[in-house]
Amino acid sequence: MTDRPRSGLIAVSTALLAMSRHLEVRDVLKTIVASARELLDAEYAALGVPDDHGGFAQFVVDGVSDEQWKAIGPLPRQHGILAAMLHEDGPERLADVRKDPRFGGWPSAHPDMSDFLGLPIRDGDETIGALFLANKNCPKPDGSCGFTEEDEELLGILAQHAAIALTNARLYERSRELTIAEERTRLAHELHDAVSQKLFSLRLTAQAAAKLIDRDPVRAKDELQQVAALAAEAADELRAAVVELRPAALDEDGLVATLRTHIQVLDRAHAPRVTFRCEGVRALPAAQEEAMLRVAQEALHNALRHSEAAHVDVVLEKHGQGAVLRVTDDGRGFAPRETRRAGRHLGLVSMRDRAGGVGGRLQVESAPGKGTTIEMEVPGG
């Protein structure tokens, strides 16, 4: 008697536990795809969530690099085998998807696929997604090896629990959206009140300076210095309020894509060269991704505004189950202890708070003339 059924049960149990750790829809989707690919030992896996316009609201892949995915182009439409998975109740197991009459080809950058296993994810009578696997990792000297009935059964179990996890995640996000809407309304009122008061004071002070500039230049200079201070306070309050709003791009695209886009914009907008490299990072819990993005933004802001650097390098790489973020510049650097004593934190306190708030850590390495490295590590989920 072999231990394959037991091993399969353990693998399914591990996959289900992984799915149950997340409440964000995007995290659940990525975990389902990664779990399915590992469970069935496939080279590629994908999960598509349909929209109402013949396309996919979300399409998550595993086994395809970020560079490959970008080269492939726009999300697929609902046609061919993909459409079959969305409109049929049962699985599709094919020895070679390219020979199926419904196969309509794929973009030039798309990886080559042969053996195929697909299954709809259903919540009652509604198809809420479709799970696809391709290229079983096994020897194929005679072309007969591919996905098996056992694979089909395991994927069926996974799909049933995926439907539960995805439905729960959607319910959670809807409840959270209501909370976020309430919080944004509160922040909008606070922002309006605080910044309006500052702008009112700023306008009065500027008017006073204008009246004094000819007859009392010294006092006018003092008033203008006050204008500058008030403007800085207003900017800080605006920035603090905006920072509390979770960026939509993070929900839509994930940490890696959001960081890459943000850094591309900064590279075009500023004189220093800003680069980004990512190695092996998968989806992290939403709170950790948001904290990492905020720390990266704060560190980049400091590097571009204060360091006089020629080059700023951002690296995001896998570390155990979690990830490490490093933002390094070749600028003038600073003495962290002296900066703390002088009360100029450069956002270090808020960065440490963000890291600690998600179970992570933050390290700062810098010295005058030696540049700066901000490193944040999070544990993953």
C-alpha positions as CSV (number, residue, x, y, z in Angstrom):
1,M,0.0,0.0,0.0
2,T,1.4,3.4,-1.0
3,D,1.2,6.6,1.0
4,R,0.1,8.7,-2.0
5,P,-3.5,9.3,-0.7
6,R,-2.1,10.3,2.7
7,S,0.4,12.6,1.1
8,G,-2.3,14.1,-1.0
9,L,-4.5,14.7,2.0
10,I,-1.6,16.4,3.8
11,A,-1.0,18.6,0.8
12,V,-4.7,19.6,0.5
13,S,-4.8,20.3,4.2
14,T,-1.7,22.5,3.9
15,A,-3.3,24.4,1.0
16,L,-6.5,24.9,2.8
17,L,-4.7,26.3,5.9
18,A,-2.8,28.7,3.6
19,M,-6.1,30.0,2.1
20,S,-7.7,30.4,5.6
21,R,-4.9,32.8,6.7
22,H,-6.0,35.6,4.4
23,L,-9.1,37.8,4.2
24,E,-8.2,40.1,1.3
25,V,-9.6,38.9,-2.0
26,R,-6.3,39.4,-3.8
27,D,-4.4,37.5,-1.2
28,V,-6.9,34.7,-1.3
29,L,-6.6,34.5,-5.2
30,K,-2.8,34.4,-5.1
31,T,-2.8,31.8,-2.4
32,I,-5.3,29.6,-4.2
33,V,-3.2,29.7,-7.4
34,A,0.1,29.0,-5.6
35,S,-1.4,26.2,-3.6
36,A,-3.0,24.6,-6.7
37,R,0.3,24.7,-8.6
38,E,2.3,23.2,-5.7
39,L,-0.4,20.6,-4.9
40,L,-0.6,19.2,-8.4
41,D,3.0,19.8,-9.3
42,A,2.3,21.9,-12.3
43,E,4.6,24.4,-14.1
44,Y,1.9,27.1,-14.5
45,A,-1.3,28.0,-12.7
46,A,-3.8,30.8,-13.2
47,L,-7.1,31.9,-11.7
48,G,-9.5,34.3,-13.5
49,V,-12.4,36.1,-11.9
50,P,-14.9,37.2,-14.7
51,D,-16.4,40.6,-15.1
52,D,-19.7,41.4,-16.8
53,H,-18.1,42.7,-20.0
54,G,-16.5,39.6,-21.5
55,G,-13.2,40.0,-19.7
56,F,-11.7,39.3,-16.3
57,A,-12.0,41.6,-13.3
58,Q,-8.9,39.9,-11.9
59,F,-6.5,37.3,-13.3
60,V,-3.8,35.9,-11.1
61,V,-0.9,33.7,-12.4
62,D,1.8,31.6,-10.7
63,G,4.9,30.3,-12.5
64,V,5.2,33.3,-14.8
65,S,7.8,36.0,-13.9
66,D,6.8,39.6,-13.7
67,E,8.8,40.3,-16.9
68,Q,7.0,37.6,-18.8
69,W,3.6,38.7,-17.5
70,K,4.3,42.3,-18.6
71,A,5.4,41.1,-22.0
72,I,2.3,39.0,-22.5
73,G,0.1,42.1,-22.6
74,P,-3.5,42.8,-21.6
75,L,-5.6,40.4,-19.6
76,P,-7.2,37.7,-21.7
77,R,-10.8,37.8,-22.8
78,Q,-13.4,35.2,-22.1
79,H,-13.0,32.9,-25.1
80,G,-11.9,29.4,-26.0
81,I,-11.0,27.2,-23.1
82,L,-11.2,30.1,-20.6
83,A,-14.8,30.7,-21.6
84,A,-15.6,26.9,-21.3
85,M,-14.4,26.9,-17.7
86,L,-16.7,29.8,-16.9
87,H,-19.8,28.4,-18.6
88,E,-19.5,24.6,-17.9
89,D,-20.0,22.9,-14.6
90,G,-17.3,20.2,-14.8
91,P,-13.6,20.1,-15.2
92,E,-11.6,20.0,-18.5
93,R,-8.6,17.7,-18.6
94,L,-6.7,17.8,-21.9
95,A,-3.5,16.0,-23.1
96,D,-2.7,18.9,-25.3
97,V,-4.7,22.2,-25.1
98,R,-3.2,23.3,-28.4
99,K,-5.1,20.5,-30.2
100,D,-8.5,21.4,-28.8
101,P,-10.8,22.9,-31.4
102,R,-11.6,25.7,-29.0
103,F,-8.0,26.8,-28.7
104,G,-7.4,30.2,-30.2
105,G,-3.7,30.7,-29.7
106,W,-2.0,33.0,-27.3
107,P,0.3,36.1,-27.5
108,S,3.9,35.6,-28.7
109,A,5.4,36.1,-25.2
110,H,3.1,33.6,-23.7
111,P,4.8,30.4,-22.4
112,D,4.2,27.2,-24.3
113,M,1.7,24.9,-22.7
114,S,0.5,21.4,-23.5
115,D,-1.3,19.3,-20.9
116,F,-4.1,21.2,-19.2
117,L,-6.5,20.9,-16.3
118,G,-9.2,23.5,-15.6
119,L,-12.1,23.8,-13.2
120,P,-14.7,26.4,-12.4
121,I,-15.0,27.8,-8.9
122,R,-18.7,28.0,-8.0
123,D,-20.7,29.5,-5.3
124,G,-24.0,27.8,-5.6
125,D,-25.2,28.4,-9.2
126,E,-22.8,31.3,-9.7
127,T,-19.4,30.8,-11.3
128,I,-17.1,33.2,-9.4
129,G,-13.9,32.1,-11.0
130,A,-12.0,29.5,-13.0
131,L,-8.8,27.7,-12.0
132,F,-6.3,26.6,-14.7
133,L,-3.2,24.4,-14.5
134,A,-0.8,23.6,-17.3
135,N,2.3,21.4,-17.9
136,K,2.4,18.7,-15.3
137,N,6.0,18.3,-14.0
138,C,6.7,14.6,-14.9
139,P,8.7,12.7,-17.5
140,K,6.9,12.6,-20.9
141,P,9.0,10.4,-23.1
142,D,6.0,9.0,-25.0
143,G,3.7,12.0,-24.6
144,S,1.3,10.1,-22.3
145,C,2.1,11.7,-19.0
146,G,-0.1,14.5,-17.8
147,F,-2.8,15.4,-15.2
148,T,-4.6,12.4,-13.8
149,E,-8.0,11.6,-12.3
150,E,-6.4,12.0,-8.9
151,D,-5.2,15.4,-9.8
152,E,-8.7,16.2,-10.9
153,E,-10.2,15.1,-7.6
154,L,-7.6,17.1,-5.6
155,L,-8.3,20.2,-7.7
156,G,-12.1,19.7,-7.1
157,I,-11.6,19.6,-3.3
158,L,-9.4,22.7,-3.6
159,A,-11.9,24.5,-5.8
160,Q,-14.8,23.9,-3.3
161,H,-12.8,25.4,-0.4
162,A,-11.5,28.1,-2.7
163,A,-15.2,29.1,-3.3
164,I,-15.7,29.4,0.4
165,A,-12.5,31.4,1.0
166,L,-13.2,33.7,-1.9
167,T,-16.8,34.3,-0.8
168,N,-15.7,35.0,2.8
169,A,-13.0,37.4,1.5
170,R,-15.5,39.3,-0.6
171,L,-17.9,39.7,2.3
172,Y,-15.0,40.9,4.5
173,E,-13.9,43.4,1.9
174,R,-17.5,44.7,1.5
175,S,-17.7,45.3,5.2
176,R,-14.3,46.9,5.2
177,E,-15.3,49.2,2.4
178,L,-18.1,50.5,4.5
179,T,-15.6,51.2,7.3
180,I,-13.2,52.8,4.9
181,A,-15.9,55.1,3.5
182,E,-16.8,56.2,7.0
183,E,-13.2,56.8,7.9
184,R,-12.6,58.7,4.7
185,T,-15.5,61.0,5.5
186,R,-14.1,61.6,8.9
187,L,-10.6,62.3,7.5
188,A,-12.1,64.6,4.9
189,H,-13.7,66.7,7.6
190,E,-10.5,66.8,9.7
191,L,-8.5,67.7,6.6
192,H,-10.8,70.4,5.6
193,D,-10.9,72.0,9.1
194,A,-7.2,71.7,9.7
195,V,-5.9,72.9,6.4
196,S,-8.6,75.6,6.0
197,Q,-7.5,77.1,9.3
198,K,-3.8,77.0,8.3
199,L,-4.6,78.6,4.9
200,F,-6.6,81.3,6.5
201,S,-3.7,82.2,8.9
202,L,-1.3,82.0,6.0
203,R,-3.4,84.5,3.9
204,L,-3.6,86.9,6.8
205,T,0.1,86.7,7.5
206,A,0.9,87.2,3.9
207,Q,-1.3,90.3,3.7
208,A,0.4,91.7,6.8
209,A,3.8,91.1,5.2
210,A,2.7,92.9,2.0
211,K,1.7,96.0,4.1
212,L,5.0,96.1,6.0
213,I,7.4,95.4,3.2
214,D,8.0,99.1,2.4
215,R,7.8,100.8,5.9
216,D,9.2,98.0,8.1
217,P,11.2,95.4,6.1
218,V,12.5,93.6,9.2
219,R,9.0,92.9,10.4
220,A,7.9,92.0,6.9
221,K,10.8,89.4,6.8
222,D,9.5,87.9,10.1
223,E,6.0,87.7,8.7
224,L,7.3,86.0,5.5
225,Q,9.2,83.5,7.6
226,Q,5.9,82.8,9.4
227,V,4.2,82.3,6.0
228,A,6.8,79.7,5.2
229,A,6.3,77.9,8.5
230,L,2.5,77.9,8.1
231,A,2.8,76.6,4.5
232,A,5.0,73.7,5.8
233,E,2.6,72.9,8.5
234,A,-0.3,72.8,6.1
235,A,1.6,70.5,3.7
236,D,2.5,68.2,6.6
237,E,-1.1,67.9,7.7
238,L,-2.3,67.3,4.2
239,R,0.4,64.6,3.7
240,A,-0.4,62.9,7.0
241,A,-4.1,62.7,6.2
242,V,-3.5,61.4,2.6
243,V,-1.0,58.8,3.9
244,E,-3.8,57.2,6.0
245,L,-5.8,56.4,2.8
246,R,-4.8,53.0,1.4
247,P,-3.8,53.5,-2.2
248,A,-6.2,51.9,-4.7
249,A,-3.3,50.7,-6.8
250,L,-2.2,48.4,-4.0
251,D,-5.6,46.6,-4.0
252,E,-5.6,46.4,-7.8
253,D,-2.0,45.5,-8.6
254,G,-0.3,44.4,-5.5
255,L,2.9,45.7,-3.8
256,V,5.4,44.8,-6.6
257,A,3.6,46.4,-9.5
258,T,2.6,49.4,-7.4
259,L,6.2,50.0,-6.2
260,R,7.5,49.5,-9.8
261,T,5.1,52.1,-11.2
262,H,5.8,54.6,-8.3
263,I,9.5,54.3,-8.8
264,Q,9.2,54.7,-12.6
265,V,7.4,58.0,-12.0
266,L,10.0,59.2,-9.5
267,D,12.8,58.3,-11.9
268,R,11.2,60.4,-14.6
269,A,10.4,63.3,-12.3
270,H,13.7,63.7,-10.4
271,A,17.4,64.2,-11.4
272,P,18.7,61.2,-9.4
273,R,18.5,57.7,-11.1
274,V,15.9,55.6,-9.3
275,T,15.9,51.9,-9.9
276,F,13.9,48.9,-8.7
277,R,14.6,45.2,-8.5
278,C,12.4,42.4,-7.2
279,E,13.4,38.8,-6.5
280,G,10.9,36.1,-5.7
281,V,8.3,38.1,-3.7
282,R,4.8,36.7,-3.7
283,A,1.7,38.3,-2.2
284,L,2.0,39.3,1.4
285,P,-0.8,40.1,3.9
286,A,-2.4,43.3,2.9
287,A,-1.4,45.2,6.1
288,Q,2.3,44.2,5.5
289,E,2.2,45.3,1.9
290,E,0.7,48.7,2.8
291,A,3.3,49.2,5.5
292,M,6.1,48.3,3.1
293,L,4.8,50.7,0.5
294,R,4.5,53.6,3.0
295,V,8.0,53.0,4.3
296,A,9.4,52.8,0.7
297,Q,7.6,56.1,-0.1
298,E,8.9,57.8,3.0
299,A,12.5,56.6,2.4
300,L,12.3,57.6,-1.2
301,H,11.0,61.0,-0.3
302,N,13.9,61.5,2.1
303,A,16.5,60.3,-0.4
304,L,15.2,62.5,-3.2
305,R,14.6,65.6,-1.1
306,H,17.4,65.6,1.4
307,S,20.3,63.3,0.5
308,E,21.7,64.9,-2.7
309,A,22.1,61.4,-4.1
310,A,22.9,60.6,-7.7
311,H,21.4,57.1,-7.4
312,V,18.6,55.6,-5.3
313,D,18.2,51.8,-5.5
314,V,15.1,49.9,-4.2
315,V,15.3,46.2,-3.7
316,L,12.4,43.9,-2.7
317,E,13.3,40.3,-2.1
318,K,11.9,37.2,-0.5
319,H,13.0,36.4,3.0
320,G,11.6,33.1,4.4
321,Q,7.8,33.4,4.3
322,G,8.1,37.2,4.2
323,A,10.1,39.9,2.4
324,V,12.8,42.5,2.9
325,L,12.7,46.0,1.4
326,R,15.9,48.0,1.0
327,V,16.1,51.6,-0.1
328,T,19.7,52.7,-0.6
329,D,21.1,56.0,-1.8
330,D,24.6,57.2,-2.4
331,G,23.9,60.6,-0.9
332,R,25.5,62.7,1.9
333,G,24.2,60.4,4.6
334,F,23.7,61.5,8.2
335,A,24.3,60.5,11.8
336,P,21.1,58.8,13.0
337,R,21.8,59.4,16.7
338,E,22.6,63.1,16.2
339,T,19.5,63.4,14.1
340,R,17.3,61.9,16.9
341,R,18.9,64.2,19.5
342,A,18.3,67.2,17.3
343,G,14.6,66.3,16.9
344,R,14.9,65.8,13.1
345,H,13.6,62.4,12.6
346,L,13.2,62.4,8.8
347,G,10.2,60.2,9.2
348,L,12.2,57.5,11.0
349,V,9.8,57.3,13.9
350,S,6.7,56.8,11.6
351,M,8.6,54.2,9.6
352,R,9.6,52.2,12.7
353,D,6.0,52.4,13.9
354,R,4.7,51.1,10.6
355,A,7.2,48.2,10.6
356,G,6.5,47.3,14.2
357,G,2.7,47.6,13.6
358,V,2.8,44.6,11.2
359,G,5.3,42.5,13.2
360,G,8.3,43.7,11.2
361,R,11.5,45.5,11.9
362,L,13.3,48.5,10.5
363,Q,17.0,49.2,10.4
364,V,18.8,52.4,9.4
365,E,22.4,52.5,8.3
366,S,23.9,55.8,7.5
367,A,26.9,58.0,8.2
368,P,28.0,61.4,6.9
369,G,29.3,61.1,3.4
370,K,28.4,57.4,3.2
371,G,24.9,57.3,2.0
372,T,21.9,55.7,3.7
373,T,20.2,52.3,3.7
374,I,16.7,51.9,5.1
375,E,15.9,48.2,5.5
376,M,12.4,46.8,6.5
377,E,11.6,43.1,7.0
378,V,8.1,41.6,7.4
379,P,7.3,38.1,8.4
380,G,4.7,37.3,5.7
381,G,1.6,35.2,6.4
